[in-house]
Amino acid sequence: MGDDHMRVGVEAAAAATVNDHSSSVDHRKEVDIYPLSCYYFGSKEAIVFKDETLSDRINRMKSNYAAYGLRTSVEAVILVELFKHPHLLLLQVRNSIFKLPGGRLRPGESDVDGLRRKLSRKLSASEDGNETEWEVGECLGMWWRHDFETLLYPYLPPSVKKPKECIKLFLVRLPESRKFIVPKNLKLLAVPLTQIHENHKLHFDVLIFML
């Protein structure tokens, strides 16, 4: 391991929420962050968006909820170092929406397996994950969608008996070198954590839209 990297502490907010794959989750309290220059970025065939408009997405959520119940989604917090500061990797969709890599779990799929599948689909050359192993760590937090509207909350009030979606954020640790192969109709950006904190000014929509 080279010396040109950062090491930061991390707190797990809800590590116990990982379902039956908890034994495979890394619970270290520190994460090594390597320079962006350590990674290779390429492109692959575009993926098909399931929704063209917000109305399409809401209708799809209602249909899925009627069929399967609560929607569970997983997203990855992936950090790199740039200009001696930690940056978060975000996917840019349609030049206007910024989101964490991830997506909806399949019925019966575990958090860890689902997140690895989504990361391979959107960030690896092979969608089956054979070429890339993703090191999924702590669950850093959970967000709830009380109804089918776009607003998310970091808590579930006792009065809400039937939430529509639960989104879990997991830390994903990167090795010192890796290839990121991204669909042509997406952009992978490194965004300073200070800008994420001010996302209401920059119109970042990190947690709202899923592919």
N, C-alpha and C positions, 0 to 999 in steps of 0.2 A: 504494500500500500504506500502510495506517495504521501508526502507531507503537505502537499498543496490542496488542502480541503478544510472544511469547517466541521465542527462538532457541536451540536446543540442538544439541550435537554428536551424531553417531551413528556407530557402528562397524559395518561390514558383516562378518558372521561367515562368510558363505558365498556371496558374490555370484556366484562362478563357477558355482554350481549352477543358475542360471537357464538353461533350455535354449535352443532356437534363437531366442528373442526377446531375447537379451542386449543387442542394440544398442538396444532400446527402453527399457531400464531406466535410471533416473536414479541415478547414483552419487555425487551430492553428499554431502558429509560433514556438512552442517548441515541442520536442518529448522526451518522457521518454524511456530510453534504459535499459533493464533489463539483468542480467547475463545469460549467456548461460545455466548455471546449472538450471535455472528456467524452462527449457523446456524439454519435452520428445520427443525422436526421435525413430520412428519405421519404418517398411517397409510394402509394399503391393505388389500386382501383378505388373509385369513389364508392361510398356506401349509399344506400337508399334511405332517405328520410321518411319516417312513417307519418309525419304530420306536416302539412303545408301552412296551417294557421293555428292560432291558439284555440279556436273553436274546434278544429279537428282533434287537437290533443285532448281537450276536455271530454269530447264525445268518446274518444278511445278509452280514456280512463274510466268513464262511467260504464262502458261495455265490459272492460276487464274486471272492474269491481263487482259487477253483477255476476260474472262467471267465477271469479277466484277469491273475492274478498279483498282484504287489505293488501295494497301494493307495497312491496319492500324493494328499495333500491339501495345500491352501494356505490360509493364514490371514493376515489383515491386522492390522497394528499401526497404529492410527489415534489420533493424539494431539490433544487440545484443551487450552486453558488455562482453569482455573477457580480463583478465589481465589488467583491468582498462582502456581499450581502446575500441572504437567502432569498431565493425566488421560487414561486409556485408555478408548476406547469399546468396550464389551462388550455382547453380546446376552444377554438373560436369557430362558431357555426354561423354561416350566412353573413359573415362580416359584421355581425351585430350582437351575437349572444356569446357569452363566455361561460364555460362550465368545467367542472372537474371531470376527469375521465371516469367513466363508470356507466351504470344503467340499471335497469330493472332485473330482478332475479326471476328465474323460471320457477314454476310451482315445485316445491320440494327441494330446491337447490340451496346449498349452504351459502352463507355470506362470502366466505373465502373463495370457494370454487366459482361462484358467480362473478366476483370481482376479477379474478384471474382470467376468466373467459372474456369479460368485457375489455380488459386491458389488452389482451392478445388480439381481439378483433379491431381495436382502434389504434393500437400503438406498436403492433408487431407485424412482421412479414407474414407469419403463419397464424391463422385464427385458432388452430387447435392447441396452441401453447407449447408445441414440442420444441420450438427453437428458443423460447424465452421462459425463464422461471421468474415469477413475480413474488417477491418477499413481502407478504402482507403482515403488517404489525398490528399495533393497538387500534381499537376503536376509539377515535378521538371525540366523537360526539354524535348526537342523533337529532334530526329535525322531523317535525310532524306536519302533515297537511290535514287540517281539520275537516275540510270539505273539498270540493273539486276546483275551488279557486286557486290562483297561483301562489297565494301567500303561504309561507312556511314559518313555523314557530319552533324554538328550541325547547319546547316543553309540551306536555299533553295534559290539559286541564281535566280534573275529575269529571266535569260536566260533559266532556266529549266521549261518548260511549262507542262510536263507530268512526274512528279516523279513516281517512281514505288512503294515506300513504305514510310510510316511515322511511326516512333516508338516513343511512349510516355512513359516517366518514371514517375511513381507515388510513392510517399511515402506511405508505409503501416505501420501503427502503431500496435505494438504487445501489448497484455495484459500482465500482470505479469506472467501468466502461460499459456501454450498451448501445445498440442500434434501436432508434425509434422510427418505425415505418408507419406513416399516417395516411389515411385516405385523402385523395386529392381535393375533395370538397370540404376538408377540415384543415385548420391551421393549429399547430402546437406552439404556444407562446410561453415564455418565461416572464412572469409578472412579479415585481417586487412585493413583498408582504405589506409594505407600507401602503401601496396602492389598493391592495385587497381590503385593508382596513377602511379605506375611504371609498369603497365601491359604490356608495350611494351617489357620489359626485361623478364617478366615471361610468356609471350605468352598467357595471358588471352584473351579470345575472348568473352567478356561479351555480346556484343550487336549484334553479327553477325548471329548466328544460332538460328532458332526457331523450335520448335517441331511441 
